[in-house]
Every structure is written in C-alpha cells, then in structure tokens.
C-alpha cells in the first residue's frame, strides 16, 4: 500500500472523510498525539487498526466524537458525572469510560461492556468527524509498544505502507495521550493519567477520584485492561531504559560510574552538559507540562542515536507529571533504581 502524507486542506480533509466512510484507515493529528482512525461502528475497519499497529486485540480503543449528540448509540447512558466533566473539559484531552451502546463494534471495545469516548479539541479531527459523519476509534499511530508519535514524520516512520493516508497537522500540542477516567461505579476512577489531572476532575466533581493501581504498577496476571496504556511494557524505545529516583546530585554521581559506550542520559533541561555522557533533555524539572510535550520525541530520538542503555531522571507523580511517570515507567518495563 502506498501511504500519502498530505497537508491540511479542504481536499485532504474530504479525502480522509471518504476513506473513513469506505472502511479504510487514516492517521491524523490530535491535540494529544497522532492517531489511527477507523469507523468505530465497523468491526472490519477497526480490525485493520490492530493489523497496522501489530496491537493485541484485548486492548480497547477510544471512540472520538465532535458533539454530545454523537453519544447516542455509542453509549447506553451518560452518567451525571460524565455530564459535569464534559461541561468542564470537552472538547479536550479527556476520555470517559461509560456503559457501551449497541452501535459500537465489539472489536472497538475489546469485548468489554464499557466504551471510552472523548471529544478532541484539535480542529482537524473535528473537521474530519463532521465531514465524514463517522465517530471513529483511534489509538496512537505507532507500532504497538513503541513511543507514540507527535508529528507526521514519526507517524510515517511507523506506518509507511500500512495505511493509505496521513494528514500532516504539525506537532501535537500536549504530547501524551488523553486522561482516561471511568465514570461508572460507586467512585470515579482514573485509569490513565494525562493533561487533565486527578486534582482538576476532583474540583469539578466535588468527590475523590480513585487511582487505579495499574497506573503506577504492573497489571496483575489475568487482570483485564479496561483502558489503553495499561499493558506491562509500552511506549518503549529499543534501548533498555532505567529510571533513577533521587536528586540531581545523586543522579550525576550514578552516571559518572556508568559511562560505558552506548549509555545515554534522559534528563531535565540544563542538566545534560554536566553529565559526561551523551544526553537528551525532555523538559524542565518540576514541570510536567513541558516533560509531557517532549517525552515521546525524546524516546524516539534515543533510537535514532543508537542508544543502548538509558538512565532517566524520575519525574514527580502528581498533576500532569503523573502522566509522564506513567509513560516512562512502562517505557522502562518498571525498572526503577532508588538512589
């Protein structure tokens, strides 16, 4: 298959809409990362996403809409919590897991009785949904397990020959996938952290948002992934990544003792020049927003440079930093050294 990469024009948006209506795949920018879209109601189309990514079919996909009226048939009910969160954060990088409706394909939901839905704020996605009339399922546009792409060239590197069209909308603004929260059950539960934080949702809901243990720890054997991004190893470069937890002085001392060829540092802005090994910086210390924006590009750049072993500075675990830590600990397959 030949993969076209086209700039955003009325013609390219119309082509994307036609391809989706015909049961084909389209990669396109969102405010979080680039995604691969297929009609969420068309099981055969959605299967092509799993094939293109090499993704296990027990990993559910998120349905993207452009208006509340599109929830009809996709969910069977809209809980009161969902209405409050939608009023506060939609359109935006928040996915809500709700009871599944009759129209969404079993393949999209990985056979679960729930479905994750979000209303993205990126104008290109909104145009494509409006033009096509298609609510689409879309995971990140990477080969399964690799870092998610935040631009069209990285999307093409993974998807060339695997789908017909990539829309090039420049760099994604947020840089990590959407927050996922389950709004059914006795308490709302955070299943994947992102740009919309636990603290922000609690302020809107007036109640505690529980945190799934699988955010910071491995899923237990046999445990079902209720959200994308809960798998053991994910977002990973080819290099072996280890997170070093401790202050910069201890980090620097550890690196000084590990200067073998192939060792790289993944550190915060302004720190690399002090380390004596090749490095990539991925945002400011104590600033989850800049770290989130740069993390996946940094992980991909480590591969481009041929890094073999990577020692990563540990982000914090609250606010947007929780999302950064969640992605990084999976990229490291849960290897953490306490300094």
Secondary structure, DSSP 8 states (H G I E B T S, - for coil): ---EEEES-HHHHHHHHHHHHTT--EEEE-SSSEEEEEETT-HHHHHHHHHHHT--TTS--EEE-SSGGGGBTTBS---HHHHHHHHHH-SSSEEEEEEB-SSS-TTTTTT-SEEEEE----HHHHHHHHHH---EEEEESS-TTS---SSHHHHHHHHTTTSSEEEE--S-SS-S--EEEE-SSSS-EEEE--SS-HHHHHHHHTS--EE-GGGTS---TT----STT-SSS-S--SSEEEEEES-HHHHHHHHHT---TTEEEEE-TTTGGGSSSEEEE-S-TT-HHHHHHHHHHHHHHHHHTT-SEEEEE---SSTTHHHHHHHHHHHTTT-EEE-
